[in-house]
Amino acid sequence: MTNEARATRRALLQAALAAPVLAACGGVSTSGTGGAGSVNFLSTQFTPVEERQRFEKILADKVTSAKVGYNPVDNATFATTLRTQVEAGKVQVNLVGGLHGDLAPLGDKLMDLDDLAGSLTDRGFAADLIELGKLGGTTAKYIPWMQATYMMAVNKKALQWLPSGADVQKLTYDQFLSWMTAAKAGNGGKPVFGLGAGPKGLYHRFFQGFLLPSFTGGQITTFRSADAVTAWEYMKELWAQTAPASTNYDFVQEPLQRGEVLVGFDHVARLATAPKDKPDEWLMVPAPSGPKGLGYMLVIAGLGIPKGAPDADKAKEVIRTLTTPPVQTEVLRQNAFFPVVKGDLPGDLPAAIGLEAKAVAAQQSASNAIVSLPPVGLGSKDGEVSQIFKDTFKAICLDGKAVKATLDAQATKLNAILDEAKVACWKPDPAGSPCRAA
């Protein structure tokens, strides 16, 4: 589950699960799964109750070198805990796991892991993932752990309105708009497309990682460019063909399951249950391509060890186990995060996961793919930047405000946040510091 999904479902966490709490000294209280001599694993992932329990079972079943106390927290607690403990020289956390954006601001608090990375070359990590794990330096600061993305789920009933000559696996944005327009008309004026634009939805990632990169080639530096105006004009037209109830959808799989919509865009973990009961009636397909290419967001998580961590060798053994193909496959099977290691996926995966796996591969291997990352290095300001994209959508698509004026106004707010954060740009924008909306 993504960092955003973690935050949106935080209310589900119960005190009985003993989620880590910052102590005055910067320590973390572990859950009962650990104990003396265990590896204290602090993470921003798998915080929803069911996901946490499934991952804890994987740790208990697969990690034989040590007991592991798994402690999922929000990213603010994660960052504060790690910084406080390392700076105080009282490190109680042995192992950390988070998204690239969670780990990037904390590189100076993490051990160099070149020795471990060198012993894991048989895992077949992609070169770009290894490079991301260096956090802009020359040594490995984290080992790739797992990855996810976003895509579209399609009920085959919607294919009757697909434009002639269009390939649902290789759509352009123009074809997609024509499809959704014809589907709405053919469905008695009722839209068939759903977007997770509810209070806890991840719709801002659609703009950041898909729409804008596909139309502009960037995310931040092109925020108010002429191409961005074109992208948002397109979004206005697409919204007119989108189910109005999308503003209430937090997880698109739910209206898809109900048959309320037939096509939906969301994070892979928020689509997986839609085809669960009748997988033969569903397709999972890559996002469309725009004038600049097929923009898609890569959500990559990594595993690191804090500087000064006790029992670092035990933590390294846990990393070794978590990066074996069988364990990677089990995480995919249970929690819908995809492997970062080479290896054939088994044929007995849940049908929905199998459908997603094919779409993930197609999206990543597309010749015109444009990889985008969630915001990097913003820490607590990540939510403020995300809000800019949400507010832009609201102004343009819900309130009918002029596109160019809206982008200019929101760019000013965006730059105020970025000027304070002083962070370098992240993909697909060119590397550089500071990052600003031009």
N, C-alpha and C positions, 0 to 999 in steps of 0.2 A: 504494500500500500504506500502511496506517495506521501511526501511531507505534507502536502495540502490536505489529503484525505485524513491524515493523522489529526491535523488541527480541527478539521470540521467535525470529527466524531469524538473529540476529547471528552465530551460529556458522558460517553458510555463507560468511561473508566470508573471503576468503583474503588473505594478505599480498601476494600478487602483484598484487592489484588496487590496491595503494597507497592504502588508506583513510587519511584524514587523521589525523595524530597530533599531539598538542599538543607543541610545543617549549617549551623553558624560557622563551623570550621570549613565548610565547603565539601563535606562528605556526602555520601549517598547511602541511604538505607536500602539494603537489598531485600528481595522477596525471599520466601522460604525455599525457593528452588536452589539457592546457593548454599551458604554455610562456610565454616572454616575451611580454608584451602581452596575454595571455589574461585572460578574466574568471574569477576564482576563485569558484566557486559552492559554498557550504557549505550542506548540506541534511540534514534528518532523514528525507527520503523516498527510496523506491526503493533501499534498501540490499541486499535480496537480489540475488544475482549476476545472475540473468536480467533482473530489472526494471531494474537499473542499466544493463546493457548496452543494453537496448532504449531507455531514455531517453537515453543518451549518443548513440545513433544519431540520435534525433530532434534533439538539439542540433546534431550535426554536419551533418545534412541541411538543417535549417530556419533555423538562426541564421547569417546571412551577415555580420553586422556585426563579429563577433569570434569567435575560438576560445574555447570554454568548457571549463574544467577542472572537472568535476563531482565533488564530494567528499561522499558521504553518510556521516553519523556518527550515533551515538546521541545522544539529547537532552541528556544530561549534558555530553558533549564539545562539542556545539553551543553550549550556554549558556556554558560556561566559556571556550571559544575567543572567542566574541563579546565577552563581558565583559572578558576579559583584554586583548584587542587594543585595544578602544576606550578603556579606562581607561589603558592604557600609551601611547596616542597612536601606536601602531605597527600600524595596520590593514592587513592583507594580504588580507582577504576583501573581494571587491567586491560580492557578491550573496548573500543568504541566503534559504532557502526552508524553511518548516516549517508544522506545524499551528498553528492559532490558539493552542492551549495552550502550544506551544513559544515562540511569539513574544510572547505577552501579558506575561510577566515582564520582557521585554527592551525594552520600548517606549522607555525613555530612552536606549537604545543605538542606536536606529534613526533615520535621517534622516526629516524630514517630506517626504512625497511628494504634497502637494496639487497641485503643478504637473503631475506625471505623471498623477495620477488625473484631473485636469481635461481632459487631452488624450486620455483613453481613454473618454470618455462614450459613444462609439459602440459600445463593447463590450456595453453593456446589462447591466452588473452589477446584481444585485438590491440594492435599497436596504439590506436588512438585512446583506448581506455587506459593503457599503461601510462601514456603521456599525461592524461588528465590526472592520474594518481600522483604525479610529481608536483601538482599544484603550482605550476609555473616555474619550479626550480629544476634541479638536475638529479635529485634523488627521490626514490619512491616514498611517499608519505602515507599512502593508503594502498591496499590491495583491492582490485575490483571485486565486488561481492555479488551484485545482481542488477538487473536493469528492467525498465518498463517503458511504456509509451502510451499514446492515445491512438484511437482508430475509430472506425465506424462499424456498427452492427446493422445488418440489413435483413429484415424479414423478407423472404422470397416473394411474398405477396406484392411487394413494392416493385418488383422487376417488370411487372406488366406495363409500367409507365416509363421505363428506361428509354431514352431517346434512341432512335435507330442509329446503329453504328457505334454506339458508346459501349465501352468495356467497363463493367462495374468495378473491376480490379485496377483499372488505370484511368480513372476519371479526371477530367479537367474541372476547374471550378465553374466554368461556363456550362459544361454538361451537367454538373451537379445541380446548378440552379434551374436549368431547363427541366431536369428530372423532377425536382421537388415542386416546380410550378405545375407540371403536367399531373403529378400525383395528387396535388391538392384539388385540381379541377376534376380529376377522375374519381376522387373520393368524396364527391358531393360538397366541395368547398372546405373540407376539413383537412388541415395540414397533416402530413405523415412524418415530418421531421421533428425530432426532439433534441434539445441542447440542454446541458446541465447548468442552467442559468439561475438556479435557486440560491438562497442565502448561503448554502454550504456547497454549492456547485463549483466545478473547476473550469467554468467557461472562459475565464481570463487566460488560461493556458492555450485555448484554441486561438485566441488573437495573438498571443506572444509567440507561440511555437509553430503555428500552422498558417493562419491567414496572412499575417504581415510578412513573415519570411518568404512565403510563396509569391506575394505581390511586390515586395520591396527588396528582398534579399537580406533584410536586417530585422531587428526587433526594437532597438533603442535609437540608434543613430539615424534611422530612417523614419522615426515616429511621426513626423509631420511633413514628410516629403510629398511630392505630387503623386508618387505611387501609393503612398499611404492613404491619400484622399480617395484614389480609385478603389483601394481595398475596402475602405469603410462605406463607400457608395455601394459596392457589391454587397457588403454585409447588410445594409438597409434593405436591399432587394431580397436577400436570403431570409432575413427576419420576417418579411411579409409572407413567406411561405413556411414559416416555422410555427409549431403549436404554441399559442399564447401562454398556455400553462407551463411552458418551459421555465418561466420565472419562478416556478415552485419546485422544479426538478433539481434535487441534489444528486441523485444517482439515477442515471438514465436507464439503467437496466430495469428499474421498477415500472415506468410507463411502457417500456418495451414488453415486459412480461404480461402486462394487463392488456396489451393490444391497443393501447391509447395512441401510440405512435408506432411506425413500422421501421423507421431508420433513426439511428441515434449516434451521436459522437460523444465519447467520454474516455476516461482512463481505462486501461484494460481491466483493472480490478473492479471497475464499476460497470462493466459490461458482461462479466463472465457468467452471471446467473441467468441472463436473458434467454440463451438457447439451451439451458440445462435440461429441460424436460423434453424438448423436441428439436434436437440439434440439426436434424435433416431439413428443417424449415428455415435455417438461418445461414447467413454468410457473415464473415468478418473481413473487412476490406480496408486497404490503405486509404489515407486521406487523399483528397484531390491534389492536382498540380496546378500552379498558377503561372503567370508570365515568367517568373524567375526560377521556377522549379517546384519540386515537391518538398515543401517545408514540413518538418516533423520534429517533435520534441523528444529528446532522449532523456530519460530519467535514470541516472546511474548512481548506485550506492556503493560505498567502499568501506573497508575495515582497516582501522588504524590502532596504534598503541600509544597511549600518552607517554610523554617523557617522564622518566622516574617511576613508571608503573611497576608495582611488585609482580613477581612471577611472569615476567614478559615472555619467557620461554613457553609457559603454559598457554598464554594468549596466542602465540604463534602457532601452536599445535591446533588450537581451535580454528584459526584462520585456514590452516591446511585442510582441516576436515570440511569446513564450510565451502571450500572451493573445489571439492571433488565432484565429478559429474553426477554421481548418484544423489548426493545431498542437494546439489543445484536443481536437479530434476524434481526432488521431493518438495523443495520450496516452490517451484513452479506449480506442481500438482496441488499443493495445499493453499498457497497464498498468491498465486498468479503473478509472481515476479520471475522474470525470465533469466536463464543462465547467461553468464559472461564467459564460460569456458566452452571449448570445442567438444563436440560429442553429439551423436545422434539421439534425438528424443525418442522415448519408447512409444510403441503403438497403442499402449493402454492408458494414455492420458485421458482425463475427462474430455468429452467431446468439445466442449466450449473452449477449453485451453488449447486443444489441438487446432481448432479454427483460428484462434488468436495467434498461435505460433506461426502459422503460414502467413498471416497478414503482417506480423512483425518482420519476418524475413523479407517479404516483398517490399515493405516500406523502406527498410534499411538498405536493401540492395538496389533500389531504383537508381538508374543512371543519372537522374536529375535531382537526387535527394539533397536537401539542404538541412543539415543537422542543427538543431537549436537546443540550448540548455535552459532550464529554469534559471532565474536570476541567481547570480553567484556573489557571495561576499556581503550581502546586504544585512544579514542578521535580522534584527527586529524590524528593520525597514522593508523587508521583503513584502510584508502585508501592505505597506503603504504604496509600494510600486504596483502591486497587484490591484489595489483599489483604483489606481489611475486608469488601468485598462477597463475595469468594471464601470467606472464613472463615464469613460468615453463611450462605451457601449450604451449605457443608459441615456446619455444625452442625445446620441445620434439615432439609435434604433427605437428607444421607448418614448423619448420626449420630442423627437423630430427636429433637433437643433441642426444648424448648418455644420457640415463636416469640417471644412477648413478652419472656421472660427473655433470649433470645439477642439480640434487638434492643437491649434496654437495655444489655447488657454490651458489645456491639460499638459502640454509640453513644458510650459512655464512651471507648473506644479511639479512635474516629474524632475526637471532639472534642479529645482530647489532641494528635493530629496537626494538626488545623486550628488550634488555639490557638497552636501553635508556628509554623505557616506564616503565619498572619494574612492570609488571602486573602479577597477578596470572593466572594460567591456567583456562580455561573454558571448559565446557563439549564438547566432551566426554573425554578430557584429565583429569588426576587426579588433584584434587585441590592442589595448591602449589604455592610458589613464590620464585624466579621469574620463569616465563614460558619460556622455550627455546626449540628449535629443537635439539634433542639429536644427 
